[in-house]
């Protein structure tokens, strides 16, 4: 009987752990993604690694790279990062002064994160785009990252319910039928998923690497296109896979009336 109880407990623990498997998201969240003339020129940016719907954080060591791209020119911001806490875990922050009109792409390349539950390393190339002073030139630029989502819809100025589209790329080439995980940043913890299936949603790109999603409510939404690297990394004297994530954060707004 004691042996049977142990077996039952083990099976129960397995299914419970399976049901609570959360999607990982690199996060680059600015204080404002549409800077207008009357707004503060200072944009505060938080970098973290988390399960954004459940508000469960993981530690983020200082990224390998963090930079901003404007008009094709890249500015390194890594040395300006300051340690902070997001979701009670190590994270990073900085401020950036917006001086000229246009689109600013903020990009984080983290160091590989070992995830024992998935038996692999995770590297999420994460970006978001801030538009300033009524100009948005460059919002659809491809940045030449190892993997990235190139927006087909403007990644700002979107209403809840609008369709967002992007192209998934890996090594500069489109990824046909790529799977894209989608998750809401449940910052105030008000959203509730009726089942685990609705915490992280998933869509597949078409044969041209294009995916489509309509956000049901306003707020920050993360899109993560996942692929496996051809390279391996060593862990416990064994070669392990590397999950490459192309992550893009997009904010949707509420419809407003006078």
N, C-alpha and C positions, 0 to 999 in steps of 0.2 A: 504493500500500500504506500509506504514511504517513497519507494522508487517511482510509483505511478504519479504521486504528487509532484515529484521533482520534474518528471517529463511534462506534465500538464503546465507547470509553472514556466518551464523553458519555452514551450510552444506559445503560451500567452505573452511572454516577454517578447518573443520574436515578432508576433503580429502587432503588438503595441508599438514596437520600435519601427516596424515597417510603415505603420500608419502615420507616424509622426516625422517621417523623412521630409525635410523642408528643402526648398530650392535656395541656392546661394546666389547673392547678388553683390557685386561691387557697387558702391554708391558714391556718386559725386553730385551733391545737392547744393545749389547756390541759394542765397537768401532772396534773390530776385532774378527771374529769367527774362524779363522785359523791362529794361531800364529806360525810363522816359525823362524828359527835360526836368520835371519837377521832383524826380526821385533822387535818392542818395546815389552818388557816383561810386560809393564803396559797396562792392558785392562780397559778402562773406560766404566762404565755401567750406563744406564739411566733406571729408573723405572717410568712408567706413566700409565694413564688410559685414553683411547681415542676412537674416531672413526678414525682409521688410514688412510682410503682412503680419507675422507673429510678433514683430518687434523683439527678435532674439538676435543679439549681436555675437560676432566673433572678433578676436583680436586682429587688428591690422597693423603689421609692422610698417615702418616707414617705407613708402613705395619706392620702387626702382626708379620711376620717373613720374613727375607731375609737371604738366606744362599747359600753356594756352597757345592756340593758333588763331591768328588774325591776318587776313589778306595773304595767306600762304606763308607767313612768317611765324616761327615758333619761338616762344619765350619760356625759358626754364623757370619753374616756380618751386622746385623741390626744396631748395635751401630756405624758402620762406615758410615752410610748413611748421606748425607748432602742434605739440602733442595735446590731445584732448580726450574726452570720453563720449562715446555715442552708444546708447543702449548698454551702458555700464561696461563697455569694453574699450580697449585702446583704439584710438582713431586720430585723425589729423584735421587741422583747419588752417585757413589762411584768409587774408583779405586781398582784394584786387581792385584797383582804381580804374574804372572805365573812363577813358578820356576821349574816344572818338566813336562816331557812328559805325555800325556794322555788326557782324556776327562774330562772337568769340566762342571758340570750342575749347573747353577745359577737359583735359585727358589725364587719366591715371593709369599707369602700368605698374601693378603691384608685384611684389616678390611672390614666388610660388607658395601656396598655402597647402599644407598636407592635411587631407581629410580622411581620417581612418575609416569612417563609416562608409565611404565610397571607394576606399583603397586606391586613391589617386591624388595627384596634386591638382590645384585649381589656380588658374591665372586668368583674371577677368580684365580685359582691356576696356576701361569704362570711360564714357564721355557724356557730357551734356553741353548744350549750346545756349548762350545768352545773347539776346539781340539788344541793341542800344540805339536810342535817339531816333527812332523811326526808320532806320536803315537796317536791312537784313541780308545784304549781299554776302554770299559765302556760306549760307546755312546748309547747302547741299554738297559742300566740298568733301571729297574723299581725302583722308589724312595720311593714307599709306601705313596704317597700323598693321600689325601682324594679322589681326582679324578685327572687323568693325561692321557696324550697321550704318550704311549710308542712307540718310533720310530722303524719301521721295515726297513726303509731306513736310511742310515747315514744322520743326520740332518745338514750336512756341506759337502763341496766339491761337491755340486750339480750344474749342468748346467741348465740354463733356458730350459724348455722343458722336463727335466727329470721327472720321476714319483716319487712322495713321498708317502710312506705308513706309517700308524701308527695304533696302537690298542687303542681304547678308554676303559678306566677302571674307575670304581667307587667302592670305598671300596675294591679295590683289585680284583674285578671281571670284566670280559669283559661286555660291554654294547652292546647287539645285536641291529643292525639297528639304532645306535645313529646318530643324525644329527650333522654335523660338518660345522660350518661357516668358510669361507675362505676369507681373505681380504689382499690386498696389502698395504704396508706402503708407501703412496704417499708423501714421505718426501719433494721432490722438487716441488710438486703440478703440475707436467707435465702430469700425466695420467688423462684421461677424460673418464668417463663412459657415453656411449650414452643413457642409460636409468637407472633408479633407480634399476632395477633388476640386473644390472651388477656391482653395488658397492660392495655388499657382495654376494659372491657365496656360494652355499651350496651343500654338498654331503652327502650321507648316508652310514654308515658303513654296512658291510654285517652281517650275522648271527653270525660271530665270533668277531664282533667289529672292523673289519679291514676296513679302508677307504683308498681311492686312489685319488691323485690329481696331475696334471701336471701343473706347473707354466709356464705361457706363456712368461714372461719376467724376467730378472734378478732383484734382490732386495730382501728385507725382506718381507716374507709372514707369516701371522698369521693364525693358525688353532685353532678354539675354539669349543670344544665338550661340549654341554650344556645339563644339567640335572637339575631336581628339587629335592631339598633336602626333606627328610622325616620330617625334623624339620621345625619349624616356628620361626619367630621373631616378636616382638611387634612393631607396628608403629601406632600412633594415637589411642591407646587403642584397636587395632585390630591385630589379628594374620595374618602375611603376609608370602608369599612363599619366599624361598631363591633359587635363580638361582646359581647352581654350575657350573663353567666353568673350563674345562681342556684346558689350552692354551699353545701352543708350537709355538715359533718363529723360522723360518728356512730361511736361506739366500741362494738364488740361484745366480749363477755366469754367466757372459757372456762367450761364447765360444771365445777362443783366438787363433790366428795364428801368426806365425813368420813373 
